[in-house]
Amino acid sequence: MKKLVVIAAVVFAACNSKPETNQPYVEERATVSTEPVKEYSFTDADSAKFKVQLFEQKKSLNYEVKFSYKEAASEKIITLPNMGIMPKPELKKGANDLSCIIGFYDADSIFMEYRLVNVEKGLLGYKHLKEYQVEQPKK
């Protein structure tokens, strides 16, 4: 019985963990995965699928965003701000099931909203939510 409790605690901790520790920034990735690094999807009552995926690019700050709903599909390249650490992108559910917020975690593991992909009145949309600029600390 004790083994079961330990396993459950490990599984619970893994599901609720913050992003991995900050890795030092490198300009280019040594390897680029062909699989999405993050994905959000939802299938509505009409069996129409809404999907957002993030793919790595060679430059470590760049990600390709592929998004689709019904027959509509598009893609964009986004560039995350250089915070001196490797980017930690994230996709989160937006205000409803047919919306997804593209963001990233800062050095303190706080989620920063960046872009929004959503379906409004049956149309697939992409919006800029916020812009970020990293500055050197004042001396």
C-alpha positions, 0 to 999 in steps of 0.5 A: 500500500505504501508503494501506491501512495508514493507513485501517486505522489510522484504522478501528482507532482509531475502534473503540477510542476513548473517549467524546467529550470532556466537553461542558458541562452544559445542562439541556435538549437543543435537539433530541431524537433519535427514534432510540435513542442506544444499543442492545444486542440478542441473538437466542438459539437459539430466535430470541427477541430480547432488546433494550435501547434508550436514547432521549433525553428533553428534560431532558438527564439523562433517558433512556427505556429500552425493553427486550424479550424474546419477547412481554414489553416494558417501559420506564422513565425513568432519570435520570443523575447531574448531574456538571456535564458532558453525560451519556455513557450506555452499554450493555454486555453483562452476565454473559451474552448475555441481560443488559445493563448500563446505565451512563454514563461519568464525567468521567474516561471511567470506566464506571459501572454503573447498572442491569441488564436481563436474562433469568433463567429466561425472565423479563425483569427490571430491577434497580438496581445502584448509586446515585450522588451527586455532591458538591462537593469539600471545601475 
